[in-house]
Each structure stands twice: as structure tokens, then as C-alpha cells.
Amino acid sequence: MQLELNNLKNVIIGFDPAASTVRVFRLNGTDVNSAVVNDVIVDKALFDRGEYGEALKTAINHYKKNIADIQSAFIVLPDNLIASDYVELPKMNKKKIFESLQAEILKLYSNSVNLTTLNVQVDDPKDENALFFVTLVNTTYVNDVSTGLAKVSVQPRAFTYSAACSLNSLLDRRSDLKNKDFVFADVRTKSTILTVCSGNVIRAYLDLPFGANVLRSDMLYPENALIDNMEAEDIVHGAISKASGGKIRARDPIPVFDDPALTVDEREKLRLDYFASLIPAELKTSADGLEELDILYSNFGILEKNIDLFVQSNCGKGNIPSCSTVVINMPEEFHFLRDFIGENPKKIPYDFLDNRFKNKAYVGNLDLFGALLIKKFNSEQVI
């Protein structure tokens, strides 16, 4: 197996903080059928502290020792390290407008000296002003990851980020979407990348901290167990407790569900039961009496709701264009959910990406495959 992997020369390394993993994706050229992915779990605290270089060093040390060698790789940074903004300027000649753009960035961001900025002009040629989609990444993180790579003797071929690369893969696969305005929902194992695309360029993005892992038929997921609002909720609850003069006590800390005597599913069931207990009875959805398919549909409804909220909050607002459809990528076994969506007409239709007979490593890692396409699509989004 090690020899086979070493023969897959194209290597892309990515991060999934939601799953506490560093992902190593390999393939022969751009042949998606040859794709193989290995997820290396690292200490979640490394991601929480922003120590991506250390997480990378730990994971690649393990990979090179136990799985296969790596000499060079494309690096795909997680979206949570990337910020974006829109900057509008009067139109002028190319040299002057980019000088003005840099001056505006210096004025807008007090820490601009520590930022790498990526700019793409996205306005209509008929518009009076020039509009730029500006992507920013703190150079400290890039340097940290570069240091981690140097410690394990891996040469970086390029740096980019997940949302842009995920979109690259879709545009490469679906030529009918070129120059269209749409949302892409790339459902990975434990996270979902949402991107707005217009004119083949990424225009907005968001990562949801859950993905295909919630599409289960044996457990009902309370929404408050998926999106971490606990810190804000604790502040509100603390204020209420203080205002009540102690009549309402402060909320207990979240228990830790890591009893080694329990299976992974048993620990997850305890965790979900705890979060369900925090929901008022009149707002709670019970799994009692529900068929397995109903539970799956209910769980999918959480994903669907968050996609719809993203569309409603972003598309057609400010500098982000309206979108005609949501293209959704998920594992083949969930493709039947297309029929469930069809029974509930939506303001914006869903277009399920057909993943029948597709390599699962490729389907679950479009953002990594897309790093090979950075010269073809979103070439401005290379750090």
C-alpha cells in the first residue's frame, strides 16, 4: 500500500478543524478514480489555539512514519483562517486603480501589514465604479504552516483555501454552471462548505460545523448540539440570573462525554440527550414514534434550514448577486433526498450533484481536488 501511495505523485494537504483532522489526499495526475484520502486525527486543542503548523507537523510525522512518504504538496487552508470583504473605488486606469486599492486596504485594516490580500475585480463593465472582492489571510498562519512543513521536510507547491477550491472542482465538473450565479453546498463528513459563485468567481462563503455525520436515521440531532452558541447563551443566562437576584441560578458547565467504557455511539447519544434537555418542551422534537426515515428527514431539515438561511442572508444582498439555484454535493447514499426536496417546493431549487459510481475519496474532498485547478479557476485566490 505504501508503494502504491508513493506512486500517486499529486499530494494535497488540508485541514478540517470541525473533525480535528489533517487530510492527505493523493491521486495520479487529475485522475479522480485514483484518489485516496487519509485522515489523521490530531489534538483538537491545537486547532482551538490556532496552532496549525504544529497540527500539520504532528499529522505528517504520523503519516510519513506509518502510511507513505510526502516530498511536496499543495496546501489548502481552512476557511476559518480566511476573511473577505468588498471594496468599491472609482474607475481609473489599471495601474492607478490597484494603487488606490492597496491604499484603501491600508486604511481599512489596521493590521494590513500582517495580511496577505487577494483581489479580484467583480463589477459589471457598465458600472460607474469598480468593485473588488478582497480575500485576506493573516501571514502569521501561512508562516506557521510553512514552518510545520519544513520540520517534516515537505515542500509547499502553493497555498490556497477550502471554499475557493471546492468551487473549482464543481466548475471543472459542471461546465453548464460556468458564468451562472448559484450557491454550492459541499457536504463533507463533518462540515459543509457554502459558497456563492458569480461569473466563475467565489463571492461569499461560510462553513457549517456539521455535514453528512448528522444524516443518521437512529439519532435525532437537536440543532443546539450542532452550532456552538453556548458562550453567548451563557452570557445571556448569567445576565438573567444576576437580574433575578439569584432566583435563577447560573447554568452548570457542559458535561464531558468521554467515558472510555462507552462506545462512540453511546457517548454521542448522551451528548445529544443533554442538549435536547436544554430545549423547552414546547419547542422540542421527539423521536418517539418516528420511523427511521422520518428521523433522517428531520436531521436533513437542519442542514436544509441552514443552507436556506445562508441564501436568504447573502444572495441579492449588498454586493452579492442573486442566485438561481443551490447545487448540493453529498455522498451517493443520500442522493434519494432529492425526492424528499421535490415534495416540498422551495423558493430556490436544489440541484443534487450526481455522485453515482464516483470515487468516494473524491466526492468527500472536492476542496482538496480543487487545489489542482487553481490555474484554471479562481486563480486570484492563491496565497
N, C-alpha and C positions, 0 to 999 in steps of 0.2 A: 504493500500500500504506500509506503514511504517513497519508493521509486516512482510509482505512478503519479503521486502528487508532485514530486520534484520535476516531472516532465510537463506539468501544467505551468507554463512559464509566466503567464499573466497573473499577478497576485494583487488583490485589493484588500486593504485592511480598513475596517470600520468599527464604530462603537455603537452600542445600544445601552445607554445608561438605564433605561427602564427595565432591562433584563439583566443588568450588571454583567454584560459580556463584551468581549472584544471578538469581532468576527473576522475570520480569514477566509476569503473567497478566491478560488483559483479556477482557471479554465485555460483551454488551449486556444489561443488567439481570441476570437469573439464567438467561438462555438458554444452556445448556451447548453447544448446537450452534454458537454464535457464538464460542466460546472460542478464544483464540490465546495461545500462550506463547512468549516469547523468553528463552533462557538466555544470560546474559552471563558469560563466564569471567573470573575475577579471580585475582590472585596468591594462591596457597594460603597463603603466609606471613601474609597479613592475617588469615585465619581462625585460623591457629595462634597468632597473637599476641592474638587476641580483639579485633581492630580492625574490628568490624562496621560502624561508621559510615563508616570510610574505604573499606571494600569496597563499601558501598552507594553512596557518593559517586562512586567510580570507575566503577561499573557504570551508574548512572543518567546520569552525564555522557555515557558512550558511547551509551546508549540514546536519550537526547534529541537527541544530535547526529546519530546515524545511522539511527534507526528511527522514533521517534514522540515526541510530547510527553506529559508527565505533569503534571497540576496537583495531584492529590490521590490518595491510595492507602491501602488497608488494609495493615498491616504484620504479617507472620507471622514471628515469631522462631523460630529453630531450637530443637529440643528440648534440645540440649546446654546451652542457657543457662537452662533451667528445672529447678528442683528440686521435689520433692514429699515430703510426709510425712503421717502421720496423727496427730491429736491427740484424745485422749478426755477428756471432762470430765463431772462430774455434771450431770444435767439441772436446769435452772432456767428462769426466765422469759427471754424473748428478749434483752432489753437486758443483763441480768446475764451471760448465757452468752457473749455476744460480747465483753463487757468482760473476762471470765475468759479467753476465747480469746486476746485480744490480750496479756494479761498473761503467759499461758503461752508465747506466741511470743517475747516479750521475754526470758523466762527460758531458753528452749530454744536460741535463736540469738544468739550474742554480737554478730553483725553485723546484727541485725534492723533497726537504724536505717537501714541501706543497702538494705533489702529491700522490695519490693512484695509483699504477700501476698494471695492469692486464696483464699477459703474457701467450701466448700460442705458442708452437713451431710448425711451419708450413712447415718445409723443407721436401724434399724427403729424405728418409733414405740413398739413394745412393749419395746424395750431400756431398761435402767435408766440407762445413760449415753448421752451424746451423742457421736457420732463425727464428726470433721471431716476431709475431705480438703483438705489445705493445699498450695497451689502457691506457690512463691517464685521471684522473679527479682531479680537484683541491679539496682537502679535505675541504676547506672553504665552498664550496657549499653543500657538504654532511652534514657537521656540521650545516649549516644554515637550511637545510631542517629538520634535526633531531630536532633542537630547535623548529621549527614550529610545528612539530608533537607533541612534548612534551607539548606545550602550549594548544593543543586541546585534550590531553590525548589519543593519538593514538600510539600504539607500532609498530615500523617498523619490518617486518619479514625478509626483505632482500632489498638491493639496487641493481638495475641494470639499463640498459638504452634501449631506444626505438628500435634502429636498430637491436641489437642482439636479442631482444625478438620478434620482428616482424619476423625475420628469424626462430626463434624457432617454432613459430606457423606454418609456412609453412612446415618445415621439419617434424613436427608431423603429418601434414595432407597429405603430398605427399611423401610417402615412396620411390617412384620411383626417387626422386631427391637426395636421400642420396648418398654421395660421388661423386656428379656431380659438375661441375663448371658452375655457372649461375649467372644472375642478378635478384634480386627480386625488383619489383616496387610495393610498398604497398601504394595505393592511398587512403588517408583518406579524411575527409571532406574538410579541408583547408590546407593540407600539404601532401607531398608524400615522403616516406622513400625509398631511393635507397640503396641496399646493394649488394655487391659481396660475393658469397659463394663459398668455395672450401673445399672439404672434410668435409662438415658439419660445417665448421668454418667460421665466418664472417671475411672478408679480406679487406673490404673498405666500406664506407657508405657516404651518402650525403642526406640532407633534402632539398626538394624544398618547397618554401613558398606558394604553391597552390596545390590543389587537385581536388576532384570532384566538388568543387564550381565553377570551370571555365567551366564545361561541360554543358553549357547552350545553348539553341537554340534561345534565344531572345536578347542576347547581345554579341557583338563581342569584345573579350578581346585583347587590344593591349599588346604586350609582355612587353613593358616597364612599364606597370601598375602592373606586377606580380613580377618581380625581382627587388629589390631596388638597382639600380645603381646611384641614384640621387646624392649622396655625391661625387662620383667620377666624374660624369658628371658636377657637379657644379664647381669642381676644374678645369677641363679642360676648361669649358666655361669661368671661371674667368681669366684663363691664356690667352685665346684668346682675351677676352675683354681688358686686360691690354696691350697685344701686339699690338692691333689695335689702341692704343692711345685714347680710348674712343669712337671709331666709332661704335663698337659693345658693347651695354650696358650689364651690368651684368643681369643674369636671375632673374626674380621675384621668390620669395619663392612659394612653392606649396600651393595652397589654401586649406582650410579645408572645407570638405564637410559634415557638421554635422547639417544642418538646420533642427530643430525638426519638422518644418511644412511639410517636405518632407518624403515620405515613404523610406524604406530601399532601394528598387529598384530604386527609383528616385535619391537618393544620389549616388548609385553605378553608375548609368547611367551618371551623371555629372562628377564623378571621371574618368570614362573610356573615356568620351569625351575630358576631359582635357589632359590626357596622349596621346590620339590619335592626339591631336592638336600639340604635340611636335614632331611628326614624319614627316619628309619631305614627301611632296605629292607623289613623285615618289616611295616611299617605303611603302606607306600606303595601307592597305587592307580595302576596304569599304564594309559595309554590304548592301549597296544599291543594290537591285535586287537579293540578295541572298535568297534562301529558308531557312527555319528553320534548316533543316538537314545539309545544307551547312555551316551554322554558327556553328553548333555543331562540324562538322568535322574540321573546321578551328580552333576552340578552342582546340579540342583534338590534333591537329597538334602541338600546343605549348608544350603540355605535352610530346608528342611523340618525338619532337625535343630535349627536354632536357634529356629525357631518353637515346636517341641515342648518344648525346654529352657525357653523363656520361660513356657510354660503350666505345666510341671511345677514351676518355681521360684516362681511367683507365684499362680496360681489356687488358691483354697482355703487359702491360707497367710496367717496373721496377719489383717489387716483386709480382705484382698482376697477377693471371693467366688469360689466355684467357677464354672466356665464350661461351657456345654453344647456349644459349637461354636467353630470358628475360621472366620471369614469372611475370604476372601482376595481381594484386588484385584490383578490384573496385566493386562498388555496382552492383547488378544484373541488374538494368535497363539500364546499359551501356554495357552489355555483347555483344550486337549486333555490337559494334565497332570492334569486332573480324573479321567480314566480311569486314569492311572497310579496315582493315590492310591487309586482304587477297588479296585485289585488287591491293595493292601496295607492290610488293615483296621487302623484306628487306634483308640486309646483315646478320642480326641476327634475327631469327624468334621470334615472340611474342607468348607466351603460356598463354591464359587467364584462370585464376582460375575460375572454375565453382561455382558460388555462388547461383545457383537456390535453393530455399527453405531453404537457410541458415539464421540463426538469424542475423538481421542487426546490432545489437549491437556488435556481434562477428566479422562480416565482416569488420566493420569500426574501430575495435580496436584490430587487431591482435597483436600489440605490447604490449598491456596490458595482453591479454590472455597468451602470451608467457612467462610472468614472472612466471607462474606456472610450466614452463618446464625447469627452469634453472638447475635442477639436471640432466636433460636428454640431453640437447643440450647446447653448449657454456657455459659449467659450469665454465670456466675460466673468464667469463665476468660478474661476480658477485662482486660488490664493497664491 
